[in-house]
Amino acid sequence: MSTTGAGQQVLDESSSSGRALDRWRLPSLFDRVRLAPLLVVCVLGVAVFTDTLSHPLPAPLLDAWGFRVSDLFVKPWRILTCPFFIYRPSMALSIVGIVLLFVGLAELRVGLKWAALSFLAGHLAGYILGPLVMRAVDALLGFGGDMVVVRDVGASNGAFGAWGAVLAVWPRRRAWPLIAGTTIYLLIALAVSAQVWDVGHLCAFPAGVLVGAIHARRQGSFARVPGTFHATVSVPEALGVGIAILGGMHVLAALTLARHAGFARLESWLPLGEVDWSRVLLAWIGLALCALAPALYRGQRAAWVITVVALLVTMVPTAIVHPSPVAIALSLALVGLLLWFRRRFQAPARWMERPGGWVSALAPLAGAVVILVLSGLLIRHEFRPTLAGASWMKMVVYRLSGTSVTDVLGGTGVHPTHTVARAVVRLIPWVTWPLALLTVLRIAEGAAAPRARGRDRLRARGILARDGATGTAPMTLWPGNSVRPLLGSTAFCAFRVAYGQAVVLGEPIGASQRFAEALSEFDAYCNQRGWNAVYYAVSDANAERFRNAGFQLLQIGVEAILPLTDLEFRGKTWQSTRSALHRAEREGIRFELHPGDRIPPATLAAVRESDQVWTQHHELPPMEFVLGDLRKMLAPEVMVAVALDAADHVHAFASWLPVPARKGWVIDLMRRGEPAMSGIMEYLIAQSMIALKGRGAELVSLATAPLAELDQNPDRSFVQGLLNRVFERVHHPYDFQALYEFKAKFQPSWEPVHLAYRKDAELPAIALALARAHLPEFGIGMLVATVGRGLADRLWTQAQAMRNAGDSEGD
């Protein structure tokens, strides 16, 4: 809703079966998951202390802290120290990943105690039962005996035990395929690698299944434990997350595994000559996959095609590098699943929806081609012999494939006569590949919100005049909002799209009797286009309806409602308002209320000047979405309140928007002139309330006080706790607390305002989408400048305070 205050503009704050529904909240997650983060911290701490993130575990440390079955009778305590060590750097990623995933899920599914028991059971079975099994195999079949005498370290045995417990408490129909798949994977890993830890994993997993089965029997059911983690995800979402994980593993491997033998194998297989070119290639592959993951998550067809091609092309080089068996298995699994579920990826991309979309999508790559061509033309005379076009193209191909500059020049038979020419040749891949990656991002960019059609806006205007009941309702048809008709054009949603989120302003309007059906229809529309439906500024009256439709609600503020039926400025609580009214009378301030399209020209000119002065004194660009401007204020349905003195100087003005279904008005744009009478905003609002009451209004809304009263909910979420800290401690560039205190002067009744969304995991993208909706012109440069000014002001204030304190002590 509109968030305006005295003299400053303040920042305000689907049900389709195929979409994912997360039932967990961040506080419960942090309360229940303790063992997994603790194990990860211990493992990484020991790895840093022993330098095993960059070097293999030294033999003396392995002998001192590792475990083999014969140590059980000599130094049994080693069974407790071995899980905190990493055998070699390439195992760090996989061990940390499976501990966080498997042990964390176990804590959420079966609780801390049973998760610890399953981890311990898997750990003991892997380190003790595994070698004993191999000793029996060696006695019977004559192979595997060398594994019995090998010392091992790592927490992976316990992690697979925890994973077994997780699967054991799932409903059997879902659990058996996963149990069978995990067992097949462990058997394949043993056949391929034949390492002692592969035997341990194969023994640890059924031990964890046994612990989980015991827990399930004690609970009396194999259904999930009440209050624990439960989530269902759609196929595109799961595969998008998987691609992001795989891309992240590639990037981390390229950055951290500098001495891994796999890179040398790939360089020997493809001797292109550039030092560490294989690491750079793996990093670019990982970045490309991470860039495609959000589009896959949204089910976009273009991203699916590019991802499948990228995985097929890079699978062999990845297998040769072999930084982690988990990465190879994940690549194979993802390719298979992407091909199997190809029909789930049908959402369009932005370039697919408009004529000539290919031009904008391929613009970065075209720019790279232009740069290469112009570079060849400009430096061709800096070579001996003069560089020909064929030689330059050959040079470009070699450099893009990773060939060193020296080998490129030797292969083409030309030699640079100037260092600039050599530098240009060296920079070819560093200019081209980033632009190619940008092209991938452009192709995978999500579908854009459609422009509101004239007939849809006309029908929506009629619905709004009849059923608009919230403070955001009159803002739904503002320019920049898309309109989606619902329920046969008897209802509609107004929304904006950014970062894959369709942010609906308020609620479906005109759907009071078929609310759930309207939510479902809009969800289905968003799913087809790869968006997530998010409802911003949901009223407390409809909060339960959203919960019944599967949404989570996050309170983002409170709306100030003032009934006008018994309005009288009497009593101690209205003292400041009465003082403002009396002061204005003494100083000759008069009040005027005009329809937006009938403001007297002289007054309108003064209002424009006042608004211009106000805007020049504020750092951020004007807000949109829930806050109007002068152009919107001049609509005939808007009422404009102005406070002027005898010289027709505008001390303040405010605009009021109609809320027809509640016979009320909501405040929108508010500006304080310079100079202005003290208490002018209280005077303006009080006079507006009197005038609107005289026109038959039953209530007015001072709009939302963002982030206010979030500390009064005893069951508030972790995110609400963070927002409450912002409310209490952040005063630049917006002072939320000052705005709340100003509105509280009018003794309103506070109605909670919510954000309705599906998943906690999407909150970061939702936050970015809301920021884009409110401040579409706000970019990285403005963000850096704003933060910088805020820090500078704080440092200056602290320096001044310290200097004043020093002067006082000197006196």
N, C-alpha and C positions, 0 to 999 in steps of 0.2 A: 504494500500500500504506500501511499504518498508519505514521505518522511521529511517534513520540513520543520524548521524551528526558528527561534528568534534570531534573525540576522544570519542564519547559515543554512545551507542545504546539506542534509545528512543522508548518508547511505541507508537504504531500506533493505530493509530486508523485505505391460500394462496388464491389465488383468487377464490377458490371453494365456491359455494353458501352456503355450510353448515358452513363456518367459520364466526366468529364474525367480525364486522366492527365497530370500535369506531370512531366517528367523532369529539370527543371533544379533546381539548388540555388543558394542565394543566393551562396555564395562564387564559384562559377563564373560567375554573372551579373555580379558586381562585377569579377571578373578580366577578363571578355571585353568588357563594355560600357564603353568609355572615350570614344570620339569623340562620341557623342550627348550625354552630360551636359556635356562640355566645350563643345560648340557652344551648348547652351542657356544655360550660364553666361555665355558671351561675348555672346550676343544680348541676354539680359536685363541684363547689366552695361552694355552700350552704350545700351540703351533707357533705363535709369535715368539714365545720365550725360547723355543728350541730351533727357530728359523726353518721350520719344515714347510712354510708356505712358499719357499723358493728353492729348498734343497731336500733331498730324500732324508728320512730319519737315519742318523748315523748308527752304525752297528753297535757301538757301546751303549747308546741309549736304548736301542731295541733289546739288547741282551739284559739291560738293567730293569726295564719297565714293561717289556712285552711278555706274552704268556704263551706257553705250550703245555700240553697236557701233563708232561712230567713235572712241571713246576707245581702242580697241585699238591705234591707230597713233600716238596722242598720249600718253596716260597709261595704259598697259596695267596698271599696278599696281592700278588701281581694280577690276579683276575680282576681286582678292583681298580688298578691303575691303567691297565691297557686300553680301556675305551676312550681315554682322553688324548691319545696320541694319533697322529696321522702318519701313515706309512710313507707317502710321497705326495708332492704338491698337487698332482692331478686328481687325487682323491678328496681334496678339501671341499670342492664344490658339491660333489655327490653326497658326501657324508653330512655336510651341513644341511643340504636340501632334504634328504630323507629323514634326518632327525627332526627338523622343524615340521615337516609334513606328517610323517607317520606318528611320532610321539605326540605332537600337538593334537592330531585328530583323536588319538587314543585318550588323551586327557579330556577332550570334549565329549567323547562318546561314552566312556566308562568311568571317568573321574580320575583324580590324581592317584589314589591308592592303587587301583587296578591297572592304570597305565604304568606305574612304577613296577608293579609285579610282572606285567607282560614284558616290559623292557628287561628286567632282571632275568626272567625265564628264557627269553631269547638270547640274552648275553651268555648265560651259563650253558645253554644248549649248544650255541655256536662254538664256544671255546672248549667245551669239555666233551659233549656228545659227538660233535663233528669229528674231531681227531680219533675218537674211539671207533666210530663207524668206519673211518678210512683204514684204521688198523685191522678191523675185521675183513674189509674188502681186500686189503693187501694179503692177509692170511689165506683167503679163499681163492682170489683171482690173480694175485701176484703183481698188482700195481696200486699206486697211491700211497705207498709206505713213506715216501719222502715228505709228504705233507704233515705227517705226524710229528716230525722233529723240527718243523719250521715255527718260529715265534711269530705271533701276529698281534696287531694293535687295531684299534678303531671301534667306533660305537655303532657300526652298521648292523652287527648281529642283534643288538638290543632294539634297534629301530625296526628291523624286519619282524621281530617278535611283537612289537607294539602294533605294526600293521596287521599282523595276524589277528590280534585281539579286536582291532577295529572291524575287520570283516566278519568275525565270529558273532558280533552283536547286531549285524544288519539282518533284515529279513532274508530268509534263506534263498528265496527266488532271485534276489539281487546279489547275494553274497557268493553263491557257488560259481558263477562265471568269473568273478574277480579272483576267487581262491584258485581256480583252475588256471587262469591266466598268469597269476603270480608264480605258481609252481612251474608252469612251462617256461617262463622267463628265467627262473633260477636254474632249471635244468640246462637250458641253452647256454647260459652264462658259464656254468660248470664245464660244459662240453667244449666251449670256445676257449676260455681262459685257463681252466684247470688250476685254480689257485686255492690256497687253503681257506681264504675267506669265502669263496664260492660254496665250499662244503659247509662252512659255518652258517651262511645265509639259508641254505637248504634245510638245515636242522633247526635254526632259530624260528623260522616262519611257522611250522606246525606247532612248536612249543607255545608261541603266542596265540595261535588259534585255540589251543587247548585252554589256556588261561581265559580267553574271551568266552569260550563256551561255558566254562564253569561260572563265570560272572552272569552270563545270560540265563543259565539254569537257576541261579540264586534269585534273579529278578523275576523268574517265572514266565518270561517271554523273550523272544528274539527281536521284539520291536525296540525302537530307540528309547533310551532312558529319558524320561520327561525333563525338560529344562536344558538338555544338552544340545550340541550343535546339530542342526539339520538343514540341509540346503539341497535344492534341486536346481541344476543349471541346464540351459539349453545346449545343444551340440555346438553351434557356432561360438557360444561363450566359452565353453570348455576348450575347444580347439584354439581359440584366440589366446587364451591363457597359456596353453601348451606351447604355442609358437613363440610367445613372449619369453617363456622360460628357456626354450631352446636358443633363441637369439641372445638372451642374457648370458647363457653358458658359453656361447661362442665368443662374445665380447670379453668376458672375464678370463676365459682361457687364453685369448690372444694377449691380454694385458698382463697376466700373472704367470703364465707358463713359458717364460722366455727360453728355458733350457730343455724343454720337452723334446724327446727324440722324434716325436711324430712330425714336427715341423721340418726336421732334417730329412725325414723320409719323403715328405711331399716335395721338398726342394730337389731331392735327387731324382724323383720320378718326373718332375717338370722342371728341368734345369734352366730357369729363366734368368738367373744371374743376380737379381737384386737381393741384397742381404735382408733377411727377415720379411721377404715379400709374402710368404705364406701366412705369417701372423697378421699382416695388414689385410690380406684377403679374407681371413677368418673373421676379423673385426668388422669389415664391411658387410659380410654376409649376416653377421649377428645384428648389425644396425638395421639392415634392410628388413630382417624378420621382425625386429622390435617395432619398426615403422608400420609394418603390415598388420601387426597383431590387433590394434584397436579396430581396424576395418573388418578383419575376420570376426572379431567379437560381435560386431554389428551385423554379420551375415552378408557382407557385400560380395557380389559376384566377381568384380574386377580384382579385388584383393585375393580371392580364392585362386583365380587363374595364375596370378603372379607368384603366389606362395607355392603352389604345386610345381610350377616350372623352376622356381629358385631351389626348392628342396631336391628335385630330381637332378638338376645340374650340379649341385654342390654336394650331393650325398657321397660320391666317390672321394673327392678331396677330403671331406670331413672324416670319412672312414680311414683314410691313409694317415691323417694327423692323429686320429684316435686319442683326443685329450681325455675322453671319459667314455667307458662303455655305456653309461647311462645316456649320453648325448646321441650315440649311434642308435640305441634302442628307441629313444624318443623320436628321432628323425624317421625311422622306419614306421613306427606306430602312427605318427602324425600324417605321413604320406598316405598310408592305408586308410586312415579314418577320413581324411579329406576327400579321397576318391570315393569312399563308400557313402559318405553323407553329402555328396556334391549338390543334391537337390535342396539342401537346407540353406544354400548360399544364393539368394536371389535378389537381395536388396540392391538398388541401383546406386551408382556413385554420382557425384556432382556433374562430372563431364558428360555422363550419359543422358542427362535430362534436358539439355539445351543444344540447339544447333551450333555447330562449331566448338563443342566442348573439348574435342581432341586438341584444338589449337592451344587453349589455356593449359590443358593437362600436360602437353608435351613441350610447353614453352621453355622450361629449364633445360631440357635435353637439347632443344633447338639452339638455345643460348650457348650451350657447351660446344656444339658443332660450329657455330659462328665464331666463337673465340678461337677454336683450333684453326679454322680456315684463315682468319685474320692474322693470327700469330705466324702461321706459315708464310703468308704474304709479306709480313713486315720484317721477318728475320731471314728471309731466303738469301739476301746478299751478305749476311754475316757468316756464311759457310764457304769453304773452298773444297770442291767446286761449288758454284751457286746451287742452292737447294732446289731440286725439281719437285713438282707436285707429287709424283709417285713415291719419291724418297721420303717426303714429309709424311704421307699417309702410312707408309711402312714404319716410320719412326713412331708415329702415334699409336699404331696397333701394338708394337713391341712394348712401349712404355705402359700402356693400359693393361697389358698382360703381366707386368711385373719385371720386365727385363731392365737391367741396370743401364744407366746412361752410357757407361763405357762400352758395354756390349751393343747398345743401340747404334752408337756412332760408328763402331767398328763394322757392324753388319750392313749399314747403309753406305759406307765408304765416303762419308763427308765429315768434315772437321770444322768446328766452330772457330771463328777468328776473334770472338769477343765473349766475355764472361756472361753477357746478357743472353746470348743465344743458348749457352749451356744451361743457364738458369731456367729459361723457358722450357727446354726439353725436360728438365728435372721436374718442373711443376705440372706437366701434362696430367698425370693421374690425380694430383691433389686438387686440381680444378674440375676435372671431368667427373670423377666419381661422386663428389658431393652434389653436383648438379643432377647426376643420374639418380641419386638417392632422393633428391627433392622431387624429381619427376615421379618416382614411385609414390611418394606421399601425395602428390597432386592427383595421380590416377586413383588412389585409394581414398581420396577425400569423400566424406559422407555426403549424402543427398542434402540439397539445400531446401529450406522452407519455401513453399510456393507463395507467390504473391496472392494477396486476397482479391478475389474476383468481385466485380461491381455488384452482381446480383446476390452473392453471398453476404457482402457487407450490408446490402439493403435489407435482406431478411434478418440478419443479425441485429440490425438497428431496431427493428420492430420487436424482436424478442427481448432485447435489452431494455427497451422502454417499458415492457410489461413485467419482466422477471429479474431485473438487475437488483440484487439484494446485498451485495458486498461493496466495500470501499474500492475494490479493484475493478468492479464491473464497468463503470464508465470509462475506464482506461483501455478496455479490451479492443476497441475499434480505432485506436490511435495508429498513425502511420508507422510502418515497420513491423506490425504484428500480422501474422498469417491467421486466417479464419478457416476452421474446418466444420462444415455443417454436420450435425448428428441427428439421429432418430428421424430421418426423413425431413431434414431442414426445420425441425421444431425446436432444436437446441443447437448450441455451437460451443467450440473451444477456441480461444485466441492464444497463440503461442509463438515462440521464437525458437530457432534451432541453433545450437552451437555445441561442438565437441560431442556430437552424437546424442545430445539430450534435447528433447522437445519440451521446453519449459512453458507450461500453461500458466497464464496469468489468472490466478484465482481458481475457479471451478467451472465445470460445464454449466452454462447458463441456459435456463429453460428446461431443465431435466429433473425437476423436483420429484416427479412421480416415477421416473424411470432412470434414476441416478446410476445404479449399478450397470444398467444396459448401456448408458452413455459412456461410462468409463471403459467398459469392455470394447465398445466400438472404436473409441479413440486409441486404445491399446493395440487393437488389430491393425489399424491404419499405421501406427508408428512402427509396429513390427515389420510390416511389409517394406518400409523404407529404411530400416536399420537404425531406428531411434529408440530411446527409452523415454517413456512418458514421465514427466516430473511436474507436480502441481505446486506452484509457489503462492503463498498467502492463502492457505486453506482456512476457512472459518472453523471455529470450534464446534459450531452447530452440525457440521457435516463430517467431523473428524471420525466418528464411529463408522460412517458409511465407507470411508476410505480404508479403515482397518478391515472391515468385512470384505473388501475387494482385494485384500492382500498387500496393501501398502503399509509402509512404516511411516510414522509421523515424527517429525523433529520440530519442536517449538522454536520459533525464530524471533518471537517478540510478542507484544500485546497491543491491541488496538484500543484507543481511547474513545469511548462512546459517551456522549452527553445527552440525556433525554431533555427535551425542551418543554415538556408539558407543565412541569412545576418549577420552571426556571426563575429563580430570584437570587440576586447577589447579596444575600444576607448571611450574617454569621461571621465568626472569626476566620473561617477557611477562605472566604472571599475578600479578605481585607486588601490584599495586593491588587485585586481586580478593581475594587471600588476606588482605590487610590489612583489607579491609572485612568479611570473614567473622570474623576474629579480634576486630575492634573491636566488632562486633555481639554476639559472645559475651560480651565483657567488660561491655558495657552492658546486658545482659539483654534484648536484642532477640530475639524468637522469630518463626518463619516458619510461616504457615498457608496451605494450598492447599485451596480449596473449589469445588465446582460452583456456577455462578452462582445457581441456584435454592435452594441449601442453605447459604447463608452465615448463621452465627449472628446473631440479631437485634442483639445488642450490637455485634458487629463491623460489621454492616451500617450501623448508626446512625453509628458512628465514621467509616466509609468515606464516607457521605453528607456528613457535616460537613466532612471533609477535602476532598472534591471541591468543596463550596460555597466554602470559603475559597480554594481554588486559582482557581476561576472568577472570583471577585471581584477578584483581583489581575491579571487579564489584560484587555487592551483590546478584543480582537476577540471576536465571538460564537463559540460552540462550532462546531467543524468537523463536517461530515457527509461522506458518500460513502465515505471510506476511514478514518474514525475513529469509534469507537463512543462511547457515553455510558453513564450508569449504567443506563438502562432496557434497553439492549441487553446490558449486562454481566450481567444477571440471568437470561439464558437458560440452560436446563439443559446445553447443549453447551459452554458457556464455562467455563473454569477461572479462578478469581480468586486471585491470590497477594497476601498481606497480611503486612506487617512491623509488629509491635506490640511495645510495651514492657510492663513489669510492670503498669503502670497502665492497660493496654488502649488507650493512645494510638496511633493509626495514624501511623506514620512514613512509610509509602509503601504503595501498592498498584498492581497491574497486572492486566490481563485477558489471557488467552491464548485464541485461536480455533483450532479444529482444522483441519488440512490433511490429510484422510484419505488421499488418494492417495499421499502421501509419508510417511505415518506420522509427521507432525510437527505443530508448533504455531507460530503466528505471534503476536507480541505486538501488542496493540491499545492500549487505554487505559492510560495510565501517569500516576500522580499522586504527588507528593512532599508530605508533610505539613509543617506549620509548628507548632513547630520539628521538625527531623528530624536524625538522626545523619549526620555527614559520611560520604559513600560509601554511603548507604543504597540507592541505585538499583542499584549494582553488587552489593550483598549480595542484593537482592531477585531480580535476574535470575539470579545464580549459584545461589541456592537453588531457584529455579524450574526451572532446567535439571536440577539433580540430581533433583528430585521428578518431573519429567516423564519423565526417563530411566527412573526406577523404574516408571513406568506403561507402559513399552514404547515410548516415543517414540524415533525414530531421528534426528531433527533438530529444531531450533527456528530460527525466523527472527526477527530483530530488526527486520524490515520494511525499508522503503526509506529510504536516506539521500538525500533529494532533491538533485539538481543536483551530486552528488559525483562525482569522478573523470571529469569531462567533458574535462579538459585532457589526459588520457592518450591520446586518440584523435588520431593525426596527421592524419587526414582529416576532422576535425570540421567541421561546417557553421558558417556565420555565426551561425545562431540558437544553436547549442551554445556558441559563443564568448561570446555575450551572456549566456547562462544561467550560464556559468562565472564571468563577472564578477560576476553577482548573488551566486553562491555565495561568492566571495572578499570582496566589499565590503559586502554588505547584511547587517546584523545586527539590524535592527528592522523589523517586530515579531517576525520569526522569524530565528533564528540557525542557518542550514543547516550552516555549517562546524562549529559547536560540537556539533551533533547527530551529524555524521559522526565527529568525533573521539571522542565518547563511545562510539559503537558500535564504533569501531576498537579500543577497549580489550579487547574480547573475542576478538580475533584471528579474525574470521569470514572465510569465503571470500565474495568479492563477485561477485554475479551482475548483469549489466547489466539495466536496466529501460527500456522504450522507450515512446514514443508512436507509434502507427501511424495515418497519415492519408494523404489523397490528394494534396493540393496545398499548396505553400508559400503560395499566395495566401490560403488559408483559415486560416492560423495565427493571425491576430488574433482572428477569430471563435472559434476553438478555445480560445484563451487565456481569452476572456470566458466561454465555456461551462464551462470547467474551474473558473474562479473562482466561477461561479454554483452549480456542483455541490458544491463544497467549502464555500462560505459563502453559502447561499441567503438569509440575513438581512442580508448585508453590502451596504449601499447607498452612494449617493454621500456622504451625510452622514458615515457611518462612515469612508469612505475619506479625506475631507478632514480629519476629526478625527485619524485615525491618522497621516497624512502630516504634519499640523501638529505633533502631539506629537513625532514623530520629528525634525523639523527643529528644534523648540524644544529638545529634549534635546541635539541635536548642538551648537547654538549656545551653550547653557548650558555644556556641557562645554568647548568651545573658549574661552569667556570665562573660565571658571575656570582653565584652563591658562595663558592669557595673564596673568591676574592673579597666579597663583602664580609665573610666570616673572618678572613685574615685581617682586614682593616679594623674590625671590631676588637679583635684580640690585641692589635697594636695600640689602639686607643686605651 
